[in-house]
Amino acid sequence: MKHENKIKLFLVDDDALFLKSLEIEFLQHADFAIETFATGELCMAHLSHNPDVIILDYMLDGVDQHAMNGIETLDKIKAYNPDIPVVMLSSQDKIDVAISCMHHRAFDYVVKSETAFLRLQKIITTIFRYKKMEKELSWYMERM
């Protein structure tokens, strides 16, 4: 598959081991173009690469205690381009954290666990179903 046709996925997590294992999982199960970042600042610096989906860690303070957290990064991504779907990822299994992420316009919230990768795969599939439906609807509306 040509590089332009691949789904461009940004993975943002300050846990280097988790980040690498997530990257490996995605590469083994689908043909993605993946860019990984340890901080929200690095992700923001590369948004011009136009990711199709961003998977973003909630905390992001493991590399630099003064780094932007996931919510701050999410807000900046949405200010840059509100149409980029962002899936928040966290080890916190707290409903108030998930609700906060959704209020900040995250597409979904996934708890880091042994089933996280499966959930992420399903969410990405759902995102692209929505995008396809939106294209078909706009095509249909143009012809009315």
C-alpha positions as CSV (number, residue, x, y, z in Angstrom):
1,M,0.0,0.0,0.0
2,K,1.3,3.5,-0.8
3,H,2.2,5.7,2.1
4,E,-0.4,8.3,1.2
5,N,-3.2,5.7,1.5
6,K,-2.2,4.5,4.9
7,I,-4.1,5.7,8.0
8,K,-1.7,8.2,9.7
9,L,-1.7,7.5,13.4
10,F,0.0,9.6,16.1
11,L,0.7,7.8,19.4
12,V,1.5,10.1,22.3
13,D,2.6,8.6,25.6
14,D,5.4,9.4,28.1
15,D,5.8,5.7,29.0
16,A,8.4,4.6,26.4
17,L,7.8,0.9,26.9
18,F,4.0,1.2,26.5
19,L,4.4,3.5,23.5
20,K,6.7,1.0,21.7
21,S,4.4,-1.9,22.5
22,L,1.4,0.0,21.2
23,E,3.3,0.9,18.0
24,I,4.3,-2.7,17.5
25,E,0.7,-3.9,18.0
26,F,-0.6,-1.5,15.4
27,L,2.1,-2.3,12.9
28,Q,1.4,-6.1,13.3
29,H,-2.3,-5.8,12.8
30,A,-2.8,-3.2,10.1
31,D,-0.9,-1.0,7.6
32,F,-0.6,2.2,9.5
33,A,1.8,5.1,9.1
34,I,2.7,5.8,12.7
35,E,4.5,8.6,14.4
36,T,5.3,8.4,18.1
37,F,5.8,11.2,20.6
38,A,6.8,11.3,24.3
39,T,5.2,14.7,25.0
40,G,2.2,16.8,23.9
41,E,4.6,19.5,22.8
42,L,6.3,17.1,20.3
43,C,2.9,16.0,19.0
44,M,1.8,19.7,18.5
45,A,5.1,20.4,16.7
46,H,4.2,17.7,14.1
47,L,0.4,18.3,13.6
48,S,1.2,19.7,10.1
49,H,1.8,16.0,9.2
50,N,-2.1,15.8,9.3
51,P,-2.7,12.7,11.4
52,D,-6.0,10.8,10.8
53,V,-6.2,9.8,14.5
54,I,-4.3,10.7,17.6
55,I,-4.1,8.3,20.6
56,L,-3.1,10.6,23.5
57,D,-2.1,9.7,27.1
58,Y,-3.9,11.5,29.8
59,M,-1.0,12.3,32.2
60,L,2.1,12.9,30.0
61,D,4.4,14.1,32.9
62,G,6.8,11.2,33.0
63,V,9.5,12.7,30.7
64,D,9.1,16.3,31.9
65,Q,7.1,17.3,35.0
66,H,6.4,20.7,33.4
67,A,5.1,19.2,30.1
68,M,1.6,19.8,29.0
69,N,-0.8,17.1,30.3
70,G,-3.2,15.2,28.0
71,I,-6.1,17.6,28.5
72,E,-4.0,20.6,27.6
73,T,-2.7,18.8,24.6
74,L,-6.2,17.8,23.6
75,D,-7.4,21.4,23.8
76,K,-4.5,22.6,21.6
77,I,-5.1,19.8,19.0
78,K,-8.8,20.8,18.9
79,A,-7.9,24.5,18.5
80,Y,-5.5,23.6,15.7
81,N,-8.0,21.3,13.9
82,P,-11.3,20.3,15.6
83,D,-11.9,17.5,13.1
84,I,-8.9,15.3,14.2
85,P,-10.3,12.5,16.3
86,V,-8.4,12.1,19.6
87,V,-8.7,9.0,21.7
88,M,-7.6,9.5,25.3
89,L,-5.7,6.7,27.0
90,S,-5.1,6.5,30.7
91,S,-4.3,4.1,33.5
92,Q,-7.0,5.9,35.6
93,D,-10.2,3.9,35.6
94,K,-12.2,6.9,36.9
95,I,-15.5,8.0,35.4
96,D,-14.8,11.7,36.2
97,V,-11.6,11.6,34.3
98,A,-13.4,10.0,31.3
99,I,-16.2,12.6,31.5
100,S,-13.6,15.4,31.6
101,C,-11.9,14.1,28.5
102,M,-15.2,13.9,26.7
103,H,-16.1,17.5,27.7
104,H,-12.8,18.5,26.1
105,R,-14.0,16.8,22.8
106,A,-12.1,13.6,22.9
107,F,-13.6,11.0,20.6
108,D,-13.4,8.3,23.2
109,Y,-11.6,7.3,26.4
110,V,-9.7,4.0,26.9
111,V,-8.3,2.6,30.1
112,K,-4.8,1.1,29.8
113,S,-5.3,-2.6,30.3
114,E,-4.8,-6.0,28.5
115,T,-7.8,-5.2,26.3
116,A,-6.8,-1.6,25.5
117,F,-5.3,-2.4,22.1
118,L,-8.5,-4.3,21.0
119,R,-10.7,-1.3,22.1
120,L,-8.4,1.1,20.2
121,Q,-8.7,-1.0,17.0
122,K,-12.5,-1.0,17.3
123,I,-12.6,2.8,17.9
124,I,-10.4,3.5,14.9
125,T,-12.7,1.3,12.8
126,T,-15.7,3.3,14.1
127,I,-14.0,6.6,13.3
128,F,-13.4,5.6,9.7
129,R,-17.0,4.3,9.4
130,Y,-18.2,7.8,10.5
131,K,-15.9,9.5,8.1
132,K,-17.1,7.4,5.2
133,M,-20.7,8.1,6.1
134,E,-20.0,11.8,6.3
135,K,-18.5,11.8,2.8
136,E,-21.4,9.8,1.4
137,L,-23.9,12.1,3.1
138,S,-22.2,15.3,1.7
139,W,-22.0,13.7,-1.7
140,Y,-25.7,12.9,-1.5
141,M,-26.6,16.4,-0.3
142,E,-24.7,18.0,-3.1
143,R,-26.8,16.2,-5.6
144,M,-30.2,17.1,-4.1
